[in-house]
Amino acid sequence: MVHGLEGSGEAGYVRGFSAAGLRAGFAVHRFHMRTCGGTEKLGGTLYHAGLTSDLLFVLRQMQNQGRKPAFLVGFSLGGNVVLKLAGELGAAAGALIGAVCAVSAPLDLAACARRLAQKENWIYEWRFVRRMRARLRATGRYLSSDVAGLRSVMEIDDRITAPSFGFGNATNYYRTQSASRYLEGIRVPALLIHAKDDPIAPFDSHQFQAAGSNPRIEQCITEYGGHLGFLGRKPHRFWLDEAIMEWILRKNQAVT
């Protein structure tokens, strides 16, 4: 499982799905992106929305241990990461990945940043900005003065994230690292779960129609659910966990 922006493997949605995976008999792994989850001083670089190398390293370790291909589940920004990795690997993905599921993924990073900057989303953006600034300071490589004037996710990405990885600016970073560029290359089963009323990762019907051109990608588009807020009626209160596990179990049976 791969968490979202400024989250960690301790996030509630990750822990909740961990329990569902364990109940179904799977070994469950919660992945921290670098400098997240208390690891700020352990790495020499930051993380970004398209950084797939760390996840690929873990998958290769699992392969060397003789484990079966993993089922990847990415939430929000983590969804962008798992989709991009599957697309980058193309036909070679099957040796490492059994299937991939992305929930509330920002397929277009620029559109997501613009949506966050809208007035009605100020509380979401301020929460992300506050956490991003704190994490950058905690790495020991940035001072309070370096981040004090940065008041939006796009400003942080433009001033710090993009240059630190050689993308130049936020525009180029978003353009090159968005999963939408890699969907056609996916050659393992994939599932996109997205709500039309998502306030952070906007639903774009044209974008999802393009994803539908790849026969390996299934889509579950709901009218409601917000951003990672998919709840159902009792007894299926945690609808998202059950929907993902049912899909994974079907794919697992197909593989075995």
N, C-alpha and C positions, 0 to 999 in steps of 0.2 A: 504494500500500500504506500502511495506517495501523497503527502499532504499538500495543502495549498499555500498561498502567499503568507509568509510570516507565521506559518503554523509549525507543527512538528509531529512526530509519531505519538505524542501525548494528546493530540487534539481529540475532542469528544467523538467526532464522526469517525476517526480512525480507530479509536478504542472500541467504539460500538460495533464496527464491522469486524474487528478482530474477534470479538466474542462470537459473531455469527459464523466466521470461518472456522473457529475452533470447534463449535458445536457440530459443524458439518464434517469434521474429521481432517481438516487441512492443517499443515504447519503454516503459521502466520508470521510474516515479517513486516515490521513497521520501519519504514525508511526515513531517516533524517536527511534532508538536503544540507549541504555544508553550511556552517555558521548558524544553523537552526537548532532549536532544542537544547540550548546550553553548550553548543560546540563552537561558539564564536571565535575562540582563540586557538582552535585545533587545526585550522586550515589556513593556507597562505592566500587563498582567494575567496571571493564571495560565491553566491549561487545566483542563477538567473533562470528565467522561465523556459529556456531551451537547453539547459545544461543536462545532457544525457549521459555523459561519460562516467559519472559516479554510479548511476544505476546500472549501466552496462558492466562495470567492474564487478558489482555484487552478483549480477546474473552469471557472469563467467566463473566466479568463485563457486556458486551453487552448482554449475555444470561440472566443474572439476571435482566436486564432492560426490558426483554421481546422482544428483537429484534430477527429477523430471523438470521439463520446462515449466516456468512459473506463470501463474495467472496474475497479471498486473492490474491493479485498480488505482486510478489516479483521481484525486478530488481537486476541483478548481484548477489552480495553476499546475498541480500534479497531473491533472488530466492532459494538459498540454505536453508535459514531459513524456508521459508514457506513449501517447500517440505519436509524437515526433520520433521517439526512439524506434518504435515499430516501423515507421515509415522510412527512417534512415537505414535500418537493417534490411528492409525489403524481403527477398526470398530467404535470406539467411536467418531471419528472426525465429523461424520455427524450432531451431535447435535450442533456443534460450527461452522463448515465450510461447506459452500454450494459447493464450488469448489475452486481450487487453480491453479494459473497460474505463471509460472516462466520464466523470460526473461533473456537470456544470463547468465544463472546460472552456477557457477563453480561446477559442480557435483563432480569433483575430485579436492579437494583443493590443494593437492600437485602438481598436473599437472599444475594448474593455477599459483602457486607460481614459478614453474620452468619456465613457459612461460614468466612471468613477468620479470624474471631475464635475459632473453635473450637480447643480445646487441641491437637488433632492437626495443626493448620495453623500453629502458632506460628512455625515457621521461615520459611514463606512470608510471613506478615504482618510479621515483624520485618524481613525483607529489603525489603519495600515501604516500611515506615515509615522505615527508615534512609535510603532513597533519597529519599523525599518530604521528610523533614526537611532533608537536605543540599541538595536543590534549592531549597527555600523560603529557606534561608539564602543560597544563591548568588545569588538575585535581588537581594539588597541591601536588601530591604524588610522582612525578618524577622530578628530576632536569635535567638541560641541560646536565650535565655530564653523567647522566644515559642513555641518548639516543644519545649522540654525535657520537659514533662510529658505530651506527646501520645504514647501508646504503642500506638495502633491506627489503622487506616485510617479507621474511623468517627469517631474522636475528631478526627483532622485535618480530615476533611470537615465535621464539625459546627462546629469552632472556626474554620477558615480557609477552606476551599473554598466551602462554602455561603454564608456571609455575604459573601464577596468578590464573589459574582455575584448577590447579592440573593435567594437562595433561602431565607434565614433560618436553617434548620438542615438537618442531614443527612437527616432524614426527608423533608422536602419536596423537597430536592435529588434524592434517589433516586427519589421518586415521580414527579417531573415529567420526569426526564431518562432514564428507562429506555426502551430500544428497544421493549419489549413494548407500550407505549402507541401506537407508531407503525407496527406491522407491518401493520395492516389498510389503511393508506394507501399501501403500496408498489405501484407500477404498472410497475415494470421487473422483469425476471427476477432472482430472488434465491436464494441457496443458503446454508443453515445447516449447518455441519459441527460436530458436538458429540459428545463421548464421555460415556457414562453414568457413567463412573467419574471424571469431572472433579472434582478436589479443591477447586477454587477457584470456578468458576462452576457451581453445582449444576444437574444435569439435572432438570427438572420436566416430567413427561409431559403434564400438563394445559396447561402453557404452550406446549409444542411442538404439542399438538393444536390450540390456538387459532391458532398460526401457520399450521397446515395448512389453515385455513379460507380463506386467501388463495391462490387457484390459481397465483399468480405465484411463490410461495415453495416451493422444493424443500428437502428435508431429507435429510441423510446422517448418521444416528445410529449410532454404533459402540458396542460393548460396552466396548472399551478404547481408550486413547489419552490419558487424563489431560488435562492442560491444555496444549495446543499440543504434545503429545508423540506425534503420530501417525507411527509408524514401521512399515514393512512388512518382509516377507521379501525377501531378495535375489532378483532384481536390482532390485526396487522398494523399496529401503531408505527413501527419502524419499517415502513414500506420499502425504503431504499435498500436496506440491508438484505431483505428477503428477495427483492427483485434481482439484485446483483448475484446473490448466492444461487438462486434458481438457474440463472443464465450460465454461471460458471459450472454448475453441476451438469447441465446439459452438454456443455462443451467438453467437460472432463470425460463424460461417458462416450462421446464421439471419438475422443483420442484413444481411450483405452479399449 
